Amino acid sequence: MITWFQTRCASFVLFSVVFPCLMGDLMKTLYKTALIIAAITSAIHAQEGQLRLAPSEINSLAAVNAGAGTSGVSGIQTRTLKGDATRPGIYTIQLTIPANVRIQAHTHPDDRVATVISGTWYIGYGAKFDESKLKPLTAGSFYTEPPDVAHFAKTGNEPVVLQITGSGPTGTEYVEAGATSAETKTNYESLFANVNGVRIHYLKSGSGKTPLVLIHGFGDDARMWLPLFADFGKDYTIIAPDLRGLGQSSREKGGYDKKTAAVDIHELVKSLGYKDIYLVGHDIGMMVAYAYAAQFPSEVKKLALLDAPIPGVGDVWEKIYTTPALWHFHFVNSPMALQLVNGRERIFLEHVWQSFGGDLAKFGEEEKRMYAQSYGQPGVMRDAFEYFKAFEPTDAADNREFAKTKLPMPLLVIEGEKGMNGVLAIQAALISDHVKAIKFPSGHWLMEERPTETSAALKDFFGN
């Protein structure tokens, strides 16, 4: 017979052996659960901090003028990639600094590192701006901005894009006697607008009542018009957009016929509160300008077309389109065209610049590098080729229809002897009875080769 004592002893032994085992399993389960929760939490936080932004995605981010973490110079565009520069914590910002900007000596309270994304950035350390201490840093360069260490900088004839990482909150304090951000104010703003389903980047300058819209062509972007800003800004409000797909405007799958591109610009003008304008276009921008004037003739008070053909207009168009010198009109249709040009954008652009240029000594290296970087952005050359592909049959058919009604406004044609050399004037006579034609002893690149003469001709035309 089992006694009460034996039962109690057996129970104690069982409890002593089994309970620790049960507790051990429970603790193991709780421990594993804690690890899983920690891993999930860590993964969630890691995913929150994971960012993969392509250049086009960065360009689509909202930009503010001279935001936190900058020198405060008007015209600088700031995009926040991560964090908040005004609050504690790590932040990364991207700055686009306009051309020909000088930034006096200043400091920031946080420890910052920076990379030059594009352009040439001239930077030096010291409590006073000193040209001799500036070091040129090209794309891919790295530099530091230690806390409370004074530094100064400038840009050349091209804008510069930087990415800066620091630990907020940050700020800016000018240390050079009498220096303020106002001293380095540029004469234009770099802005964006969402119009016609496209994000259009544009430069805006001047304070005059009359809007002057300037449209660039292939081989350059809106910055080709910068030499006009200081002089024309006194009498006009200048609007110089990047065409869809080019420069800093959004990359689009379609809409590269000139009729649609013209509507982009028209919607931009309307969004800014303007209607009646003076209009100038060069190269492909000239084709867009014609399509604008043809679709909205009552709103274009004067029109200037600079050195390019008008697809589809007159018998001369067929001769232009099939001339061997313009082989790139057809090269773009090759399925291998983009592969051949990818990574060799500068080489392809050099062919275009040299083949249709006159005095190329005036087409500076900084300008060429600036445009090569612009067209080297992902997707830009593809979109540029789409503009050429649209010449036939789309643009030609649209223009033949437009040409049935002659333009009512005064029309100025400017050509280079080594450019269109009078052919555009022949086409202009078919679309207008109010043509004034000028020919310069230059090539196709009028704003680079003959900026003074081109500016004077435009000023005389729009001023009278």
HELIX and SHEET records of a PDB file:
HELIX    1   1 TRP A    4  GLU A   48  1                                  45    
HELIX    2   2 PRO A   55  ASN A   59  1                                   5    
HELIX    3   3 GLU A  131  LYS A  133  5                                   3    
HELIX    4   4 SER A  181  THR A  184  5                                   4    
HELIX    5   5 ALA A  222  TRP A  225  5                                   4    
HELIX    6   6 LEU A  226  PHE A  232  1                                   7    
HELIX    7   7 LYS A  258  SER A  271  1                                  14    
HELIX    8   8 ILE A  284  GLN A  295  1                                  12    
HELIX    9   9 VAL A  316  THR A  322  1                                   7    
HELIX   10  10 PRO A  324  LEU A  326  5                                   3    
HELIX   11  11 HIS A  328  PHE A  331  1                                   4    
HELIX   12  12 ALA A  337  VAL A  341  1                                   5    
HELIX   13  13 GLU A  345  SER A  355  1                                  11    
HELIX   14  14 LEU A  360  LYS A  362  5                                   3    
HELIX   15  15 GLU A  365  TYR A  375  1                                  11    
HELIX   16  16 VAL A  380  LYS A  389  1                                  10    
HELIX   17  17 PHE A  391  ASP A  395  3                                   5    
HELIX   18  18 ALA A  396  PHE A  402  1                                   7    
HELIX   19  19 VAL A  423  ILE A  431  1                                   9    
HELIX   20  20 LEU A  446  GLU A  449  1                                   4    
HELIX   21  21 PRO A  451  GLY A  463  1                                  13    
SHEET    1   A 6 VAL A  64  ASN A  65  0                                        
SHEET    2   A 6 GLN A  77  LYS A  82 -1                                        
SHEET    3   A 6 GLY A  89  ILE A  97 -1                                        
SHEET    4   A 6 VAL A 160  GLY A 168 -1                                        
SHEET    5   A 6 ARG A 112  SER A 118 -1                                        
SHEET    6   A 6 PHE A 142  GLU A 145 -1                                        
SHEET    1   B 5 LYS A 135  LEU A 137  0                                        
SHEET    2   B 5 TRP A 121  TYR A 125 -1                                        
SHEET    3   B 5 HIS A 151  THR A 155 -1                                        
SHEET    4   B 5 ARG A 102  THR A 107 -1                                        
SHEET    5   B 5 GLU A 173  TYR A 174 -1                                        
SHEET    1   C 8 GLU A 189  VAL A 195  0                                        
SHEET    2   C 8 VAL A 198  SER A 205 -1                                        
SHEET    3   C 8 TYR A 236  PRO A 241 -1                                        
SHEET    4   C 8 THR A 210  ILE A 215  1                                        
SHEET    5   C 8 ILE A 277  HIS A 282  1                                        
SHEET    6   C 8 VAL A 300  LEU A 306  1                                        
SHEET    7   C 8 LEU A 411  GLY A 416  1                                        
SHEET    8   C 8 VAL A 435  PHE A 440  1                                        
END                                                                             
